[in-house]
């Protein structure tokens, strides 16, 4: 056999393909660290608070009458699921009782 007939692997055993072992190549170290509230300035808190209030107002203003529709669909699905679950449980219990009766009659 020639050296060309062999497949050689020069990676690290157990390492996943496409992953690097270098800690400095991104990941958690490149993300911004969030400050604790006690470390923030008043201006930073005001900015964050204003942004959150604007987002909440936007959600409230763009909310459509989907709440009623969602509630209806949720009720229909819940009732359907209850019906199916009850039918399945009834069938399973009936089969179990029939099997018990057969076993006692035959034994």
C-alpha angles and dihedrals in degrees: 000000000000128000087250089067094066130082110216126198120205098178131107115276111254094013118133121239114262094017123116125212094214112113093202095060096093126280121113095343092064095050120096114256112236115234122233115246090248090056095053125096122235090253092054091050092048091051093050093044092050091050093050092048091051091050091050092048091049092052091048093048095047095044108116131198089280090115091075092046093047091049091052093048091046091052092048092049093046093050092046092050091049091051093049093045092049092049092048093048091047091051092048093049092047091052091048092051091047090051091050091051091049092049093050093045093048097041 
